[in-house]
């Protein structure tokens, strides 16, 4: 005896997939909007301080990485109920692409953070050392 029909389960998972996809899209949108406002601020008020633009990129990169994680989660959910071989193959391809994007995005964020820290250390050293 079935407690829950496969059709009901598929519909419920499809709803969850849409919710998680929407969450990922919302995270990316919010991050892009925040980055745009921060970019305008940096371009108008701090245009002679290039590290401000790096900070904007880092912030956007974090939102993109989180949004990609949500999108990957929705792909995993999509194949949770009786996946076909084709769906599993598509998930593997999408997961590989998104994982690679996330890896390189994370690597770039780390490099940018190190560059920002180096710039801050050198500017602090210049302001502390006597002329």
Secondary structure, DSSP 8 states (H G I E B T S, - for coil): --SS-HHHHHHHHHHHHHHHHHHHHHHHHHHHHHHHHHHHHHHHH-TT-HHHHHHHHHHHHHHHHHHHHHHHHHHHHHTTTT--HHHHHHHHHHHHHHHHHHHHHHHHHHHHHHHHHHHHHHHHHHHHS--
